[in-house]
Amino acid sequence: MRIGIVCPYSWDVPGGVQFHVRDLAEYFIGLGHDVSVLAPADDDTPLPPYVVSAGRAVPVPYNGSVARLNFGFLSAARVRRWLHDGAFDVVHIHEPTSPSLGLLTCWAAQGPMVATFHTSNPRSRAMIAAYSILQAALEKISARIAVSEYARRTLVEHLGGDAVVIPNGVDVDFFAKAEPRPEWQGDTIGFIGRIDEPRKGLPVLMKALPKILAARPGTRLLVAGRGDEEAAVESLPAELRSRVEFLGMVSDEDKARFLRSLDLYVAPNTGGESFGIILVEALSAGAPVLASDLDAFAQVLDQGAAGELFANEDADALAEAAVRLLADPERRAELSERGSVHVRRFDWSTVGADILSVYETVTAGAAAVAAVERPGLRARFGLARD
């Protein structure tokens, strides 16, 4: 099958959607499919052979973050050229409602189109305002996927229609088989995320850290991600700042080794999350997880069975839970074991097969069109009407 995948966000800036698109493409390539990914990218960014650059992106505030998007006449021309050259059996668009390549592709493409919705935003004024513009493009989509129930709910409430829920995927064994690094072991708490983005929750963790260190003075906080390191620790008393170590951006291999090395992974995110791929990666690595009780995080963590939850934005609750877990190796081992079993449902062997079944449904021709008219099946996949 010839598969075209559209990534809305700049390829050279790490993010959950980019990782999902990359891993999905490589999973299908491994199965023998012909895959091309269209994504924004700076001119000097080294790209995998399956990625086609749509040109440089620009930063745009989006859903509590800053997304690097690509839009305009030049981008539209590159989209049309990519579609023409690819002659795809199916085009898979990620985040088709963002002002980027996905929307341009919806306007330009013909034939089977699948869209994945990643965003969870129950009060998106921008999406409501843009409804009339988006609707014509979205009507061309053959099937809709949401990465979580909360992303599906955002879609239903703002744009109508429905979607099948297929979560983000992860290569579980890649993380499970990584070798820990000794210098990252021993009373370590870990955090991965953009330091300068408040919704990733590092300020909440920093607020909790003095109470954690008061109870367990040998603990270290290891932070991986880009941002202003000095600003991140300015709220801490000077004598505690040495207990925080910044690792900067880490490679995929080092991220896996990082997560394998920790005593506790903390996800203090405060909102705007539709899934939580970092939780899945941490579970895959066997790290005990402590996360804010966002709805999406609770779903990933099996409502607290695969990882513990604390009240969102409550630094005292975070500190109390962290101290308790750090003092209880048996509980951490129990969480690690439960998480390692639970996370298998997110492995690409399952997620990729589910996505491929959607592709096959929308490309199978007249026989499949007749089949999806069976009661309930068209609604399950969010399929467009003929």
Secondary structure, DSSP 8 states (H G I E B T S, - for coil): -EEEEE--S-TTS--HHHHHHHHHHHHHHHTT-EEEEEE---TT----TTEEE----EEEEETTEEEEE--SHHHHHHHHHHHHHH--SEEEEESTTSTTHHHHHHHH--S-EEEEE----TT-HHHHHTHHHHHHHHTT-SEEEESSHHHHHHHHHHH-S--EE----B-HHHHHT----GGG-SSEEEEES-TT-GGG-HHHHHHHHHHHHHH-TT-EEEEES-S-HHHHHTTS-GGGGGGEEEEES--HHHHHHHHHH-SEEEE---S--SS-HHHHHHHHTT--EEEE--HHHHHHTGGGTSSEEE-TT-HHHHHHHHHHHHT-HHHHHHHHHHHHHHGGGGBHHHHHHHHHHHHHHHHS-HHHHHHTTSTTHHHHTT----
